[in-house]
Amino acid sequence: MPPWPDDALYRYLQAPGSTNDDARLAALVAQRLGVDWATRHQEIEVTVQNKVVILSGTVASPEVRRTAGDLAWDVPGVLDVCNTLRPPRRRRPRR
């Protein structure tokens, strides 16, 4: 998710089961994705549960997917990354 609007962080903090550590990690990962040239304009949603980062959404290419996962892993405190980002679907040529 691009750097989120202020109310998105508030909603995350109020979500059932969220902890301050999870919210802090989600903010750090979203910030890191928001400043990297490869990931900043992608539609990436960041969720954290028990220090496990879950990345979801659609990205421009497999390379961007890999970069987003690597950036999430580099945030101190992250225990695991579940990278469910998808590149855009290829259109099949009509026959």
Secondary structure, 3 states (H helix, E strand, C coil): CCCCCHHHHHHHHHCCCCCHHHHHHHHHHHHHHHHCCCCCCCEEEEEEECCEEEEEEECCCHHHHHHHHHHHHCCCCCCEEEECCECCCCCCCCC
